[in-house]
Amino acid sequence: MADEFAGALCERVVIEAWVAARDDAGADVGHWQAGPERLAAIEPDGAGRGDGEARRSRRRWRVTLRQPVAVGLTSRLRWDGLLLVVLAMEPDPRRRDRIMLRCEAREA
C-alpha cells in the first residue's frame, strides 16, 4: 500500500505562506512567500452542493502530502497554474504519516 501512495505523489506543488506586515501608517503590506516544493496527490473533492450547503462556483480539491510539512490555514499551494487556498486540514484517516488538505481553486 505504501508503494501505491508513493506513485500517487505525482503532482508538484509549491507551498506559500502569508507573511503579515504593517507599514508605518498601519496599513497591511503583507505578502505571500514561496516555500518548499513538495510532491502531492491531488484529487477533485466533489462538485455541486451537499445538503444544507450553499452553491459553490469554485472547484475544490483534496490534496494529500507526506508529513512533516509546514502548511496551515494561512497557506496556499501553487499547482498547474492555479492557487489552491487551504480551507481545512486533517490527518489522513488511512495513514497518520500523511496530511489531507481541502482546498479551493483560485486563478493565479
C-alpha positions as CSV (number, residue, x, y, z in Angstrom):
1,M,0.0,0.0,0.0
2,A,2.9,2.4,0.7
3,D,4.1,1.9,-2.9
4,E,0.6,2.9,-4.2
5,F,0.8,6.1,-2.3
6,A,4.3,6.9,-3.4
7,G,3.0,6.5,-7.0
8,A,0.1,8.8,-6.3
9,L,2.5,11.6,-5.3
10,C,2.9,12.7,-8.9
11,E,2.0,16.4,-8.7
12,R,4.4,19.2,-7.8
13,V,3.1,21.9,-5.6
14,V,4.8,25.0,-4.1
15,I,3.7,25.8,-0.6
16,E,3.3,29.6,0.0
17,A,2.9,31.2,3.5
18,W,1.3,34.5,4.3
19,V,3.8,36.9,5.9
20,A,1.9,39.5,7.8
21,A,3.4,43.0,8.0
22,R,2.3,46.6,8.6
23,D,3.8,49.8,7.3
24,D,4.3,53.0,9.4
25,A,0.7,54.1,8.8
26,G,-0.6,50.7,10.0
27,A,-1.7,49.5,6.5
28,D,-1.5,45.8,5.7
29,V,1.6,45.3,3.5
30,G,1.9,41.5,4.0
31,H,2.9,39.3,1.2
32,W,3.0,35.6,0.1
33,Q,6.4,34.0,0.5
34,A,7.2,30.9,-1.6
35,G,8.3,28.0,0.4
36,P,9.3,24.4,-0.5
37,E,8.2,22.4,-3.5
38,R,6.6,19.1,-2.5
39,L,5.1,16.1,-4.2
40,A,1.4,15.7,-3.6
41,A,-1.6,13.5,-4.6
42,I,-4.4,15.8,-5.8
43,E,-8.0,14.7,-6.5
44,P,-11.2,16.6,-7.2
45,D,-13.2,17.0,-3.9
46,G,-16.7,16.8,-5.1
47,A,-18.8,19.2,-7.1
48,G,-22.1,21.0,-6.6
49,R,-23.5,21.2,-3.1
50,G,-24.4,18.9,-0.3
51,D,-27.5,19.0,1.9
52,G,-27.6,22.4,3.7
53,E,-24.7,23.8,1.8
54,A,-24.7,26.9,-0.4
55,R,-23.8,26.6,-4.0
56,R,-20.1,26.9,-4.8
57,S,-18.7,28.2,-8.0
58,R,-15.1,27.4,-7.4
59,R,-13.6,24.0,-7.8
60,R,-12.5,22.1,-4.7
61,W,-9.6,19.7,-4.4
62,R,-8.3,17.2,-1.9
63,V,-4.5,17.4,-1.6
64,T,-2.6,14.7,0.3
65,L,1.0,15.4,1.4
66,R,3.5,13.4,3.3
67,Q,4.3,14.6,6.9
68,P,6.1,16.6,8.2
69,V,5.1,19.6,6.2
70,A,4.8,23.3,7.2
71,V,1.3,24.1,6.0
72,G,-1.7,25.7,7.7
73,L,-4.8,27.7,7.2
74,T,-2.7,30.7,6.2
75,S,-1.1,28.8,3.4
76,R,-1.8,28.3,-0.2
77,L,-0.5,26.0,-2.8
78,R,0.6,26.8,-6.4
79,W,-0.3,23.9,-8.8
80,D,-0.8,23.7,-12.5
81,G,-1.5,27.4,-12.9
82,L,-3.9,27.5,-10.0
83,L,-3.8,28.8,-6.5
84,L,-5.2,26.3,-4.0
85,V,-6.4,28.1,-0.9
86,V,-6.3,25.8,2.2
87,L,-9.8,25.6,3.7
88,A,-9.3,22.7,6.1
89,M,-6.6,20.2,7.1
90,E,-6.7,16.9,8.9
91,P,-4.6,13.8,9.4
92,D,-5.3,11.3,6.7
93,P,-7.6,8.8,8.4
94,R,-6.0,5.9,6.5
95,R,-2.3,6.7,7.4
96,R,-1.0,9.0,10.1
97,D,2.1,9.9,8.1
98,R,0.0,12.0,5.7
99,I,-2.0,15.1,5.9
100,M,-5.1,15.8,3.9
101,L,-5.9,19.4,2.8
102,R,-9.2,20.5,1.4
103,C,-8.6,23.4,-0.9
104,E,-10.4,25.7,-3.2
105,A,-9.0,26.8,-6.6
106,R,-8.4,30.4,-7.5
107,E,-6.9,31.8,-10.7
108,A,-3.2,32.5,-10.3
